[in-house]
């Protein structure tokens, strides 16, 4: 059985009932998700602590569009979980005594290497310097966690992100990167403020040589005023120095790690900088591959007024990108599981289960932008019919599952892609053939060469809205694809680990 996704089982449409938690006591309570004044709201009442109301998405049409692409995963079995009882290795968490099975595979694993940090940011959900103790697993403990991730069934984890605290201060950081590479992780990332890579070029070089693929760089804007507000210190020169040192790697004959800018966005604080951050990414697209915006999560107590004024949703991000850049409008954005049919197809074709992005349709949103030599930007969905491609690829996969000669269906995939492309809407100079050749190359064994021969700048824009206790939805927790692993080899969904009662 190589199918990696199944029919979506959560409720869809509006209004609908779900389960949430009380921000005060953490108990599970019923919540209603409904439309109000064109926005999607969550309303809930705790018998002890009263009524709560919060914005989920500020655009009801996009919210409903996202549900069209929803699909469920096939769960996780984690035999190395040391807390297993009764020989049941199903990955699950328990919230308020309710068992919740984790449906999505580990799309990317987070491994906290330490809770120590060389900064003290006011908005950090890791709250590294305020916990009153030091958490720092040994190399051997980290190795065990990595082995557990690679041993997950039926879909082994292939992407790991080292986090913290500040992971680069772990005394064996380089050894850990090398170990992850040896264990077969295809994507090795570090979520970092970048300071160690600023002050110690040889450390950055050693990390790259050990196998580091991606720097997930904390990035809140392009001047020190914003860093003083959200990080408590000047950081703009340091961010520029990270890029400079990555380019220096190229001078030394190495490829730079791909850089993903990670701005935490707070409404009324730095949401006016969204467009400038996107433009900065394009200006440095030789090493910056993506911007992953993270609307702030309110992990502590806040007043009703602070919640209402500071809340920034994924559809607010869509709005700011359109107004501040003109590069994309709301029709150009899609939820994460829109790409699940590609993994489903690949798994059936190859007879091996591949990581499949079956995360909840309201966890994340993204678009892909192409820029020509004149600076004109065209979103990928303008010239590719995403809806048709996703729908028809699912049908092809269903037929292929019981077919005798599965490899013949690879031709059907190329034909489908060809039929979904409108060449007249492509960026200037780009042709259907060049585009399909690039896509075929990326999906093949020589993806770096395929991208190197492609002259148009490309940039992934994404938003991932991690939950807090005010907008907590257990259906999202159940379908989370970003999992933490702890030294006892237990898995936790991201939102349950950082802001939930689990």
C-alpha positions in Angstrom: 0.0 0.0 0.0 1.7 3.2 -1.2 -1.2 5.6 -1.0 -0.1 8.5 1.3 -3.3 10.5 1.6 -7.0 9.8 2.2 -10.3 11.6 2.2 -10.5 14.6 4.5 -12.7 13.8 7.6 -13.0 17.1 9.4 -16.0 19.4 9.1 -16.0 21.9 6.3 -18.0 25.0 5.4 -19.3 27.7 7.8 -20.6 27.7 10.4 -19.1 24.6 12.0 -18.4 23.2 15.4 -14.9 22.2 16.6 -13.0 21.7 19.8 -10.7 24.3 21.3 -9.2 25.0 24.7 -9.8 27.6 27.4 -6.9 30.1 27.4 -7.0 30.2 31.2 -7.5 26.6 32.4 -6.5 24.7 29.2 -9.5 22.4 29.3 -11.1 21.3 26.1 -14.2 23.3 25.2 -16.6 23.5 22.3 -16.0 26.3 19.8 -17.9 27.6 16.8 -16.1 28.9 13.7 -18.4 31.2 11.8 -18.5 34.2 9.4 -18.9 37.6 10.8 -18.5 40.8 8.6 -16.6 38.9 5.9 -14.1 37.5 8.4 -13.8 34.0 9.9 -14.1 34.1 13.7 -13.8 31.6 16.5 -16.3 31.9 19.4 -16.1 29.8 22.5 -17.2 29.8 26.2 -15.5 28.3 29.2 -18.0 27.5 32.0 -15.5 28.9 34.5 -13.7 31.7 32.6 -16.3 33.0 30.2 -16.4 34.1 26.6 -13.6 34.3 24.1 -13.7 35.6 20.5 -10.8 35.8 18.0 -10.2 36.3 14.3 -9.1 33.2 12.4 -8.9 34.5 8.8 -10.0 38.0 7.6 -11.2 36.8 4.2 -14.0 34.2 4.2 -13.6 33.4 0.5 -10.0 32.4 0.9 -10.8 30.4 4.0 -13.4 28.4 2.0 -11.2 28.1 -1.0 -8.5 26.5 1.1 -10.8 23.7 2.2 -11.2 22.6 -1.4 -7.7 21.1 -1.3 -8.0 19.5 2.2 -6.8 15.9 2.5 -5.9 13.7 5.4 -2.7 11.8 6.0 -2.4 8.1 7.0 -0.9 8.6 10.5 2.5 7.8 12.1 3.9 4.8 13.9 6.9 5.7 16.1 8.3 2.5 17.5 11.1 4.3 19.3 8.8 6.3 21.5 9.9 5.4 25.0 6.5 6.2 26.6 4.7 3.5 24.6 2.1 1.5 26.5 0.5 -1.8 25.5 2.8 -2.0 22.4 0.8 0.6 20.6 3.3 2.8 18.7 0.6 5.1 17.1 1.8 8.7 17.4 -0.7 10.7 19.5 -1.0 13.3 22.1 -3.3 13.7 25.1 -5.1 17.0 25.8 -7.4 17.2 28.8 -7.4 13.4 29.0 -8.5 13.2 25.3 -6.3 11.1 23.0 -5.7 12.7 19.7 -4.1 10.6 16.9 -1.6 12.5 14.7 -2.8 12.1 11.1 0.0 13.8 9.1 3.5 12.4 8.6 6.4 14.5 9.9 6.9 16.9 7.0 9.6 18.6 8.9 10.9 17.7 12.3 12.1 20.3 14.9 14.8 19.2 17.2 15.5 21.7 20.0 19.3 21.5 20.7 19.3 23.8 23.6 17.2 26.4 25.4 20.2 28.7 25.8 20.3 31.7 23.6 22.7 34.6 22.8 19.7 36.9 22.6 16.6 37.7 24.7 13.7 38.5 22.3 10.5 39.9 23.8 8.3 38.0 21.2 10.1 34.6 21.3 7.7 31.7 22.0 10.7 29.5 23.0 11.2 32.0 25.9 14.7 30.5 26.2 16.1 32.7 29.0 13.1 32.6 31.3 12.7 28.9 32.0 15.0 28.7 35.0 16.9 25.6 33.8 19.2 24.5 31.0 17.9 22.0 28.5 20.6 20.7 26.2 20.5 17.1 25.0 23.8 15.4 24.4 25.1 14.3 21.0 24.0 10.8 21.8 20.5 11.8 22.7 20.2 13.9 19.6 21.4 11.0 17.5 18.7 8.8 19.0 16.0 11.3 18.2 17.3 11.5 14.6 17.2 7.7 14.2 13.7 7.7 15.5 12.6 10.3 12.9 14.2 8.3 10.1 12.5 5.1 11.5 8.9 6.5 11.4 6.4 4.4 9.5 4.8 4.3 7.0 6.5 7.5 5.9 10.1 8.2 7.1 11.0 11.7 8.0 13.5 13.3 5.5 13.7 16.9 6.7 14.9 18.2 10.0 15.3 21.7 11.4 17.5 22.3 14.4 16.0 24.9 16.7 16.2 26.2 20.3 16.9 28.6 22.0 19.7 29.3 19.6 20.8 25.9 18.2 24.2 27.1 17.0 25.4 27.5 20.6 25.2 23.8 21.2 28.9 22.6 21.6 28.5 19.8 19.1 26.4 21.6 16.5 28.7 20.7 13.6 28.8 17.1 14.6 25.0 16.9 14.8 24.7 18.4 11.3 27.1 15.7 10.0 25.3 13.0 11.8 22.0 14.1 10.2 23.6 14.0 6.8 25.0 10.5 7.5 21.5 9.3 8.6 20.1 10.3 5.2 18.1 13.4 5.9 17.6 15.1 2.5 17.0 18.6 4.0 18.9 19.8 7.0 18.0 23.2 8.3 18.8 25.5 11.2 16.5 28.1 12.7 18.8 30.8 13.8 19.3 34.5 14.6 22.5 34.2 12.6 25.0 35.7 15.1 27.3 32.7 15.2 27.5 32.8 11.4 28.2 36.5 11.6 31.1 36.3 14.1 32.6 33.0 13.0 32.9 32.5 9.3 34.8 29.2 9.7 31.9 27.9 11.8 29.5 28.7 8.9 31.9 27.0 6.5 32.2 23.9 8.7 28.4 23.7 9.0 28.0 23.8 5.2 30.7 21.2 4.7 29.0 19.0 7.3 25.8 19.1 5.3 23.7 22.2 6.2 21.2 22.8 3.4 19.1 25.8 4.7 19.5 28.7 7.0 16.0 29.6 8.4 17.0 33.2 9.3 15.1 35.3 11.8 14.4 38.5 9.9 12.0 41.2 10.9 12.9 44.1 8.7 15.6 46.3 7.1 16.5 48.8 9.8 17.5 48.8 13.5 14.3 50.5 14.7 12.2 47.3 14.2 14.9 45.1 15.7 15.1 47.3 18.8 11.3 47.0 19.2 10.9 43.2 18.7 14.4 41.8 19.5 15.6 44.3 22.0 18.9 45.1 20.2 20.2 46.3 16.9 20.5 43.5 14.4 20.3 44.9 10.8 24.1 44.9 10.2 24.2 41.3 11.4 21.5 40.2 9.0 23.5 41.7 6.1 26.7 40.1 7.4 25.0 36.6 7.3 24.3 37.1 3.6 27.8 38.4 3.0 29.4 35.4 4.6 27.2 33.0 2.6 28.4 34.7 -0.6 31.9 34.3 0.7 31.3 30.5 0.8 30.8 30.7 -3.0 34.2 32.4 -3.4 35.7 29.5 -1.5 34.2 27.0 -3.9 31.2 26.0 -1.9 27.5 26.4 -2.5 25.8 28.8 -0.1 23.1 27.2 2.1 19.7 28.4 0.8 18.4 31.2 3.0 14.8 31.5 4.1 13.8 34.8 5.7 11.5 34.3 8.7 9.8 37.5 9.7 7.5 37.3 12.8 4.7 39.8 11.9 2.8 41.8 14.5 -0.2 43.9 13.3 0.6 47.6 13.8 4.3 46.9 14.5 5.9 45.6 11.3 3.1 44.6 9.0 4.0 47.7 7.0 7.3 46.1 6.1 5.9 43.0 4.4 6.4 44.4 0.9 9.9 45.7 1.6 11.0 42.3 2.9 9.7 40.6 -0.3 11.5 43.0 -2.5 14.7 42.6 -0.4 14.4 38.8 -0.9 14.2 39.3 -4.7 17.2 41.7 -4.7 19.2 38.9 -3.0 17.7 35.9 -4.8 21.1 34.5 -5.5 21.0 33.1 -2.0 17.5 33.8 -0.6 15.0 31.2 -1.8 11.9 32.0 0.2 10.2 34.2 2.8 8.2 32.4 5.4 6.1 34.9 7.3 5.0 33.9 10.8 2.1 35.9 12.3 2.8 36.3 15.9 1.3 33.8 18.4 0.1 35.1 21.7 1.6 32.5 24.1 1.1 34.6 27.3 -1.8 36.4 28.8 -3.0 39.3 26.8 -5.9 41.7 27.1 -8.9 41.6 24.7 -7.7 44.9 23.2 -4.1 43.6 22.7 -5.4 40.5 21.0 -7.7 42.5 18.7 -5.1 45.0 17.7 -2.1 42.7 17.5 -3.7 39.7 15.7 -2.3 39.2 12.2 -3.8 36.4 10.1 -2.7 34.6 7.0 -5.2 36.6 4.9 -3.8 39.8 6.4 -0.5 38.7 4.9 -2.1 38.2 1.5 -3.6 41.7 1.7 -0.3 43.3 2.7 1.6 41.6 -0.2 -0.9 42.8 -2.7 -1.1 46.4 -1.4 2.7 46.8 -0.8 4.1 45.0 -3.8 1.3 44.5 -6.4 3.0 41.1 -7.1 0.1 38.9 -6.2 -3.5 39.0 -5.2 -5.6 36.6 -3.2 -6.3 34.4 -6.2 -2.6 33.5 -6.4 -2.4 32.0 -2.9 -3.1 28.3 -2.1 -3.0 26.2 1.1 -0.2 23.8 1.8 -2.1 20.5 0.9 -2.6 21.7 -2.7 0.7 19.9 -3.4 -0.3 16.6 -1.7 -1.4 15.0 -5.0 2.2 15.3 -6.3 3.5 13.1 -3.4 0.5 10.8 -3.8 1.4 10.3 -7.5 5.1 9.9 -6.8 4.5 7.3 -4.0 2.2 5.1 -6.2 4.5 5.5 -9.3 7.7 4.6 -7.4 6.1 2.1 -5.0 7.6 3.9 -2.0 5.8 6.2 0.5 6.9 9.8 0.1 6.5 12.7 2.5 3.0 14.1 1.7 1.8 17.6 2.8 -1.5 16.7 4.3 -1.4 19.5 6.9 -4.7 21.2 7.8 -5.8 23.6 5.0 -5.8 26.6 7.3 -2.3 26.1 8.8 -0.4 27.7 6.0 -0.7 29.5 2.7 1.8 30.1 -0.1 2.4 31.4 -3.6 5.4 31.1 -6.0 6.7 34.1 -7.9 8.7 34.4 -11.1 10.6 37.6 -11.9 12.1 38.4 -15.4 15.2 40.4 -16.2 13.2 43.6 -16.3 11.8 43.1 -12.8 8.3 42.1 -13.8 6.8 39.6 -11.4 4.3 36.9 -12.4 2.8 34.4 -9.9 3.0 30.8 -10.8 -0.8 30.4 -10.6 -1.3 33.0 -13.3 0.0 30.7 -16.0 -0.6 27.3 -14.5 -4.2 26.1 -13.7 -3.5 24.9 -10.2 -7.1 23.7 -9.6 -7.2 21.5 -12.8 -3.7 20.1 -12.2 -4.4 19.1 -8.6 -7.8 17.6 -9.4 -6.7 15.7 -12.5 -3.5 14.4 -10.9 -5.6 12.9 -8.2 -7.6 11.1 -10.8 -4.5 9.8 -12.6 -3.1 8.5 -9.3 -6.3 6.7 -8.5 -6.2 4.9 -11.8 -2.5 4.2 -11.6 -2.8 2.5 -8.2 -4.2 -0.7 -9.7 -2.4 -0.4 -13.1 0.1 -3.0 -14.1 2.5 -0.7 -16.0 2.7 2.3 -13.6 5.7 4.0 -15.3 3.5 4.8 -18.3 1.6 7.2 -16.1 4.7 9.5 -15.9 3.9 10.4 -19.5 0.3 11.3 -18.5 1.8 13.6 -15.8 3.7 15.6 -18.4 0.7 15.7 -20.7 -1.4 17.0 -17.9 1.1 19.7 -16.9 1.3 20.7 -20.6 -2.5 21.1 -20.8 -2.5 23.2 -17.6 0.0 25.9 -18.8 -1.1 29.1 -20.5 2.0 30.2 -22.4 0.5 33.6 -23.2 0.6 34.5 -19.5 4.1 33.4 -18.8 6.9 35.9 -17.8 8.6 37.5 -20.8 10.9 35.1 -22.6 9.7 32.0 -20.7 8.2 29.3 -22.9 6.2 26.2 -22.1 9.1 24.0 -23.1 11.6 25.7 -20.9 9.3 25.6 -18.0 8.4 21.9 -18.4 12.1 21.1 -18.9 12.9 22.9 -15.6 10.1 21.1 -13.7 11.2 17.8 -15.1 14.8 18.5 -14.1 13.9 19.5 -10.6 11.9 16.4 -10.1 14.8 14.3 -11.5 18.2 13.5 -10.1 20.0 16.7 -11.1 17.7 19.4 -9.7 20.5 21.9 -8.9 21.7 21.9 -12.6 18.1 22.4 -13.8 17.7 25.4 -11.6 21.1 26.8 -12.4 20.2 26.8 -16.1 16.9 28.6 -15.4 17.5 32.3 -15.7 14.3 33.7 -14.1 14.3 34.6 -10.5 12.0 32.5 -8.4 10.7 33.2 -4.9 8.5 31.2 -2.6 6.2 33.4 -0.4 4.6 31.5 2.5 2.8 32.1 5.7 2.5 29.6 8.6 0.3 30.7 11.4 1.1 28.8 14.6 -1.8 28.6 17.0 -2.1 30.0 20.5 -4.7 29.3 23.1 -7.1 31.9 21.8 -7.5 30.4 18.3 -6.6 26.8 19.2 -8.4 24.2 17.0 -7.8 20.5 17.8 -8.5 19.6 14.2 -5.4 21.6 13.2 -3.3 19.9 16.0 -4.4 16.5 14.7 -3.2 17.4 11.1 0.0 19.3 12.0 3.0 18.3 9.9 5.6 20.2 11.9 6.6 17.9 14.8 8.9 18.3 17.7 10.7 15.2 19.0 12.0 15.0 22.6 14.8 12.9 24.2 12.3 10.1 25.0 11.6 10.0 21.2 8.0 11.2 21.6 6.5 13.4 18.9 4.5 16.6 19.5 2.7 18.8 17.0 4.3 22.2 16.9 1.3 24.1 18.4 0.8 21.6 21.2 4.5 21.8 22.0 4.8 25.6 22.1 1.4 27.0 23.0 -0.9 24.2 23.9 -1.6 22.4 27.2 0.1 19.2 26.1 
